[in-house]
């Protein structure tokens, strides 16, 4: 055990260092498991994950600081060498450094949190993890996308679930001969009867535009953000079927085309051909 490996480092020193790292690993596992067990229902998932990472990194750094002197490695020299190496790598890997800095700003500013639904530069889904260099997005169809933190930090972030309520809109066309007031009343009754449609902010139903083939109604509906997708799907079908049972129909696009001829055209027709009267046709 007293056999010297290099300088004054013995086999016993190496064994002690390995024991320090093993103890640090076990301590880190125990602490993180205890945090998850005791704070899972008391702390938000984002805060819990940030605390877990902070404690893990702290334990690892302490273990390194304790182990290195046992291997005759001076921390002052290591810091100088690390600073020079970091400077070289910084020039050689500007994207990595930019992602690292952006990740620190994201953790500090917290525009997004784990579990929230976001739209980051066209990438839409759930925030699965926020790492030092990248953010992991799980899309609605189950794909995992790694987005560099520099792109996250410099993009317009649309946080779909930061607010507790969310609005969705419908554009509903009815025929000109249908009663618009009646249609509005039917839709409002459906909204009032739905348990997840909010009273405050209040929903709105009104005539929005007069289209080529229809009177277009706009419906603006508020509901809890956690129920947004389900309510949006359910209500659209209810509105359609209820309007139809009340004799109000959603019209198909129509276009009127006129076919015209005059005497000059008929005079130019070959002999024996029968002229046709001007007529119009609805398509």
Steps between C-alpha positions, in 0.01 A plus 500: 500500500800731546618444144564838339341548157634847418643784709369428851169343388458146623255224420322579826448859384340379177270268693400785731427723198281231346324466835439877509339495156292195587381664822420820308301302243302316768439824692378673183259213427365499854452877513326524163271206576411654835424833334272339243320299767447783747456803273321349202159633605628816668730655241444560130672255269726768352622619841550144621708409195709817534563425869594142420753608237648764730553248783644239261752742351597625846568148631705415190710817531564435868608142423739626232642765733563236769642235265740703288747594779525130588628443145756783539308721260501863611173680451672832424690349210189321380301823503766679298523216252122478486471873437745485211332190359159661538619809316627290211185295487294818519653632179481159335145424612307824506166323448553286808591801711199690365269208582651477849447869573149487353422200721607691810281794400204267439542346845520845658221668302270194482283591199417129469480218750501123487157363416371814329379504140695739279556608142866580442569617148244255358590210730184426700467260793573439868821617669653172612834628632706819517868417486811715503553486123158406364129473570308180430152537345259204480261563213133406507568195282765369741820618332787638707673807352822648635499878459829685564459752781631783284205447263259478794630818661507708179163380363151624574373253760125437502412344835165330445432410863658780705156655549230298680239579233514496122270611219412325177305639205249362250393649167155362415327579170120486462276562198375851430141385531561354848425703813837625633350607835358152549837339416681729745250413774540125436879525524486713815267247666745220422783702654297587810409134556858371468661457846854582383422820308594792723261778599791737564654578257166478321467332161384700198286405198431760229471560126856550382489535120258477209661254262433414137289198588430527873451717803808426711458480875797525737504315832771579757500256789706485821570185701766363741828449318518137616165427329552715191551231238215274612246783531600639160439166328174428683329836453562531127310180428219593739457838332484342153246233588282732711481764227400234246223361721363856528492539121811718475750365252862570419496581125726359233704745294300615194583694185267632231634488142319680213533376139409776249467514118380770263370523144846541350615171650185323377550640149850354494375149584501245213173452316279236648618563854238607746565809708459491873338763713717670762475317825664485839602204707563469876793277592 
